[in-house]
Amino acid sequence: MLDLISQIIGNTALIVGDFLFRVFPFLPISIAENPATLMVTVGFGGQFLFAMRFIIQWIKSEGEKKSVIPLAFWYFSIGGGLVLLCYALWRKDPVIICGQGLGLFIYARNLYFIYRDSAKQTSK
């Protein structure tokens, strides 16, 4: 099953890479011929999204002079987690798959609690 998912992601990367090369011919041809070229970029993109959550949290906390976890933190967590999970599935890396899979559940659960509590506040 993991092999099939990895192959689907790799084939999708080739299709996207071919499209990008046709639209932006200055890109290296390897982006259209080797899924690893695009997938490493995807992996770094996921890491960037994941890092942004801490930067946003730091900026918000500095502004309020106390530790604050803004709503955007959870959205960046989910975005970064999804992209990294996709990368991990392509690499067939069970350690990252398990870590990101569990993390996504936790981030979504936190958003559920936030929206549930805000709905309770507005109904009062």
Phi and psi restraints in degrees (value plus and minus 20) as a CYANA .aco file:
   2 LEU   PHI     -84.1   -44.1
   2 LEU   PSI     -57.0   -17.0
   3 ASP   PHI     -81.7   -41.7
   3 ASP   PSI     -62.0   -22.0
   4 LEU   PHI     -84.6   -44.6
   4 LEU   PSI     -65.5   -25.5
   5 ILE   PHI     -81.6   -41.6
   5 ILE   PSI     -64.1   -24.1
   6 SER   PHI     -81.1   -41.1
   6 SER   PSI     -62.0   -22.0
   7 GLN   PHI     -85.5   -45.5
   7 GLN   PSI     -62.3   -22.3
   8 ILE   PHI     -80.8   -40.8
   8 ILE   PSI     -65.1   -25.1
   9 ILE   PHI     -83.6   -43.6
   9 ILE   PSI     -62.9   -22.9
  10 GLY   PHI     -82.6   -42.6
  10 GLY   PSI     -63.0   -23.0
  11 ASN   PHI     -85.9   -45.9
  11 ASN   PSI     -59.2   -19.2
  12 THR   PHI     -83.0   -43.0
  12 THR   PSI     -60.5   -20.5
  13 ALA   PHI     -81.6   -41.6
  13 ALA   PSI     -57.9   -17.9
  14 LEU   PHI     -85.2   -45.2
  14 LEU   PSI     -61.8   -21.8
  15 ILE   PHI     -84.6   -44.6
  15 ILE   PSI     -66.9   -26.9
  16 VAL   PHI     -84.2   -44.2
  16 VAL   PSI     -62.3   -22.3
  17 GLY   PHI     -81.4   -41.4
  17 GLY   PSI     -61.7   -21.7
  18 ASP   PHI     -83.1   -43.1
  18 ASP   PSI     -63.6   -23.6
  19 PHE   PHI     -80.7   -40.7
  19 PHE   PSI     -67.2   -27.2
  20 LEU   PHI     -82.0   -42.0
  20 LEU   PSI     -58.9   -18.9
  21 PHE   PHI     -87.0   -47.0
  21 PHE   PSI     -56.4   -16.4
  22 ARG   PHI     -89.8   -49.8
  22 ARG   PSI     -58.3   -18.3
  23 VAL   PHI     -96.6   -56.6
  23 VAL   PSI     -58.7   -18.7
  24 PHE   PHI    -141.6  -101.6
  24 PHE   PSI      60.6   100.6
  25 PRO   PHI     -84.6   -44.6
  25 PRO   PSI     -29.6    10.4
  26 PHE   PHI     -98.3   -58.3
  26 PHE   PSI     -31.8     8.2
  27 LEU   PHI     -89.3   -49.3
  27 LEU   PSI     135.0   175.0
  28 PRO   PHI     -86.4   -46.4
  28 PRO   PSI     124.8   164.8
  29 ILE   PHI     -81.9   -41.9
  29 ILE   PSI     -44.4    -4.4
  30 SER   PHI     -81.1   -41.1
  30 SER   PSI     -42.6    -2.6
  31 ILE   PHI     -85.7   -45.7
  31 ILE   PSI     -47.4    -7.4
  32 ALA   PHI    -114.6   -74.6
  32 ALA   PSI     -34.3     5.7
  33 GLU   PHI    -131.4   -91.4
  33 GLU   PSI     -40.4    -0.4
  34 ASN   PHI    -150.4  -110.4
  34 ASN   PSI      92.9   132.9
  35 PRO   PHI     -81.2   -41.2
  35 PRO   PSI     -45.5    -5.5
  36 ALA   PHI     -83.2   -43.2
  36 ALA   PSI     -53.1   -13.1
  37 THR   PHI     -79.1   -39.1
  37 THR   PSI     -69.1   -29.1
  38 LEU   PHI     -94.4   -54.4
  38 LEU   PSI     -58.8   -18.8
  39 MET   PHI     -88.1   -48.1
  39 MET   PSI     -52.1   -12.1
  40 VAL   PHI     -85.8   -45.8
  40 VAL   PSI     -58.4   -18.4
  41 THR   PHI     -83.4   -43.4
  41 THR   PSI     -62.5   -22.5
  42 VAL   PHI     -80.2   -40.2
  42 VAL   PSI     -64.4   -24.4
  43 GLY   PHI     -79.6   -39.6
  43 GLY   PSI     -64.7   -24.7
  44 PHE   PHI     -85.9   -45.9
  44 PHE   PSI     -55.1   -15.1
  45 GLY   PHI     -82.0   -42.0
  45 GLY   PSI     -61.7   -21.7
  46 GLY   PHI     -83.4   -43.4
  46 GLY   PSI     -61.6   -21.6
  47 GLN   PHI     -84.1   -44.1
  47 GLN   PSI     -58.0   -18.0
  48 PHE   PHI     -82.2   -42.2
  48 PHE   PSI     -67.9   -27.9
  49 LEU   PHI     -79.7   -39.7
  49 LEU   PSI     -62.4   -22.4
  50 PHE   PHI     -84.1   -44.1
  50 PHE   PSI     -60.2   -20.2
  51 ALA   PHI     -89.1   -49.1
  51 ALA   PSI     -52.9   -12.9
  52 MET   PHI     -80.5   -40.5
  52 MET   PSI     -50.4   -10.4
  53 ARG   PHI     -82.3   -42.3
  53 ARG   PSI     -58.2   -18.2
  54 PHE   PHI     -92.5   -52.5
  54 PHE   PSI     -56.2   -16.2
  55 ILE   PHI     -85.3   -45.3
  55 ILE   PSI     -64.4   -24.4
  56 ILE   PHI     -82.2   -42.2
  56 ILE   PSI     -63.1   -23.1
  57 GLN   PHI     -84.3   -44.3
  57 GLN   PSI     -60.9   -20.9
  58 TRP   PHI     -84.0   -44.0
  58 TRP   PSI     -66.9   -26.9
  59 ILE   PHI     -82.0   -42.0
  59 ILE   PSI     -64.5   -24.5
  60 LYS   PHI     -83.9   -43.9
  60 LYS   PSI     -62.8   -22.8
  61 SER   PHI     -85.7   -45.7
  61 SER   PSI     -60.3   -20.3
  62 GLU   PHI     -82.4   -42.4
  62 GLU   PSI     -60.5   -20.5
  63 GLY   PHI     -84.8   -44.8
  63 GLY   PSI     -56.3   -16.3
  64 GLU   PHI    -116.5   -76.5
  64 GLU   PSI     -23.4    16.6
  65 LYS   PHI      38.3    78.3
  65 LYS   PSI      11.5    51.5
  66 LYS   PHI    -178.7  -138.7
  66 LYS   PSI     144.7   184.7
  67 SER   PHI     -92.7   -52.7
  67 SER   PSI     101.2   141.2
  68 VAL   PHI    -153.3  -113.3
  68 VAL   PSI     120.4   160.4
  69 ILE   PHI    -134.2   -94.2
  69 ILE   PSI      81.5   121.5
  70 PRO   PHI     -93.6   -53.6
  70 PRO   PSI     141.4   181.4
  71 LEU   PHI     -77.4   -37.4
  71 LEU   PSI     -57.2   -17.2
  72 ALA   PHI     -79.8   -39.8
  72 ALA   PSI     -48.6    -8.6
  73 PHE   PHI     -75.8   -35.8
  73 PHE   PSI     -65.0   -25.0
  74 TRP   PHI     -91.9   -51.9
  74 TRP   PSI     -54.7   -14.7
  75 TYR   PHI     -89.5   -49.5
  75 TYR   PSI     -60.9   -20.9
  76 PHE   PHI     -86.6   -46.6
  76 PHE   PSI     -54.1   -14.1
  77 SER   PHI     -81.4   -41.4
  77 SER   PSI     -65.9   -25.9
  78 ILE   PHI     -87.1   -47.1
  78 ILE   PSI     -65.3   -25.3
  79 GLY   PHI     -80.1   -40.1
  79 GLY   PSI     -70.4   -30.4
  80 GLY   PHI     -83.1   -43.1
  80 GLY   PSI     -61.2   -21.2
  81 GLY   PHI     -83.0   -43.0
  81 GLY   PSI     -61.5   -21.5
  82 LEU   PHI     -84.7   -44.7
  82 LEU   PSI     -64.8   -24.8
  83 VAL   PHI     -85.6   -45.6
  83 VAL   PSI     -63.5   -23.5
  84 LEU   PHI     -86.9   -46.9
  84 LEU   PSI     -53.9   -13.9
  85 LEU   PHI     -84.6   -44.6
  85 LEU   PSI     -62.0   -22.0
  86 CYS   PHI     -79.6   -39.6
  86 CYS   PSI     -65.5   -25.5
  87 TYR   PHI     -82.1   -42.1
  87 TYR   PSI     -63.4   -23.4
  88 ALA   PHI     -85.4   -45.4
  88 ALA   PSI     -58.9   -18.9
  89 LEU   PHI     -83.8   -43.8
  89 LEU   PSI     -60.9   -20.9
  90 TRP   PHI     -82.5   -42.5
  90 TRP   PSI     -60.8   -20.8
  91 ARG   PHI     -98.5   -58.5
  91 ARG   PSI     -32.7     7.3
  92 LYS   PHI      39.9    79.9
  92 LYS   PSI      24.7    64.7
  93 ASP   PHI    -120.3   -80.3
  93 ASP   PSI      81.2   121.2
  94 PRO   PHI     -84.5   -44.5
  94 PRO   PSI     -48.4    -8.4
  95 VAL   PHI     -86.4   -46.4
  95 VAL   PSI     -69.0   -29.0
  96 ILE   PHI     -90.0   -50.0
  96 ILE   PSI     -57.3   -17.3
  97 ILE   PHI     -78.3   -38.3
  97 ILE   PSI     -68.6   -28.6
  98 CYS   PHI     -84.9   -44.9
  98 CYS   PSI     -64.2   -24.2
  99 GLY   PHI     -83.3   -43.3
  99 GLY   PSI     -67.4   -27.4
 100 GLN   PHI     -91.8   -51.8
 100 GLN   PSI     -56.6   -16.6
 101 GLY   PHI     -80.7   -40.7
 101 GLY   PSI     -66.7   -26.7
 102 LEU   PHI     -86.1   -46.1
 102 LEU   PSI     -62.4   -22.4
 103 GLY   PHI     -79.2   -39.2
 103 GLY   PSI     -63.0   -23.0
 104 LEU   PHI     -80.0   -40.0
 104 LEU   PSI     -60.2   -20.2
 105 PHE   PHI     -80.9   -40.9
 105 PHE   PSI     -65.4   -25.4
 106 ILE   PHI     -85.2   -45.2
 106 ILE   PSI     -63.1   -23.1
 107 TYR   PHI     -83.8   -43.8
 107 TYR   PSI     -64.3   -24.3
 108 ALA   PHI     -84.4   -44.4
 108 ALA   PSI     -59.5   -19.5
 109 ARG   PHI     -83.7   -43.7
 109 ARG   PSI     -60.3   -20.3
 110 ASN   PHI     -83.0   -43.0
 110 ASN   PSI     -61.8   -21.8
 111 LEU   PHI     -82.8   -42.8
 111 LEU   PSI     -59.0   -19.0
 112 TYR   PHI     -78.2   -38.2
 112 TYR   PSI     -68.0   -28.0
 113 PHE   PHI     -81.9   -41.9
 113 PHE   PSI     -61.6   -21.6
 114 ILE   PHI     -82.3   -42.3
 114 ILE   PSI     -68.4   -28.4
 115 TYR   PHI     -91.6   -51.6
 115 TYR   PSI     -53.6   -13.6
 116 ARG   PHI     -83.5   -43.5
 116 ARG   PSI     -64.9   -24.9
 117 ASP   PHI     -87.6   -47.6
 117 ASP   PSI     -58.0   -18.0
 118 SER   PHI     -89.7   -49.7
 118 SER   PSI     -51.9   -11.9
 119 ALA   PHI     -87.4   -47.4
 119 ALA   PSI     -58.3   -18.3
 120 LYS   PHI     -84.2   -44.2
 120 LYS   PSI     -60.0   -20.0
 121 GLN   PHI     -85.4   -45.4
 121 GLN   PSI     -59.5   -19.5
 122 THR   PHI     -95.0   -55.0
 122 THR   PSI     -43.9    -3.9
 123 SER   PHI    -104.4   -64.4
 123 SER   PSI     -27.7    12.3
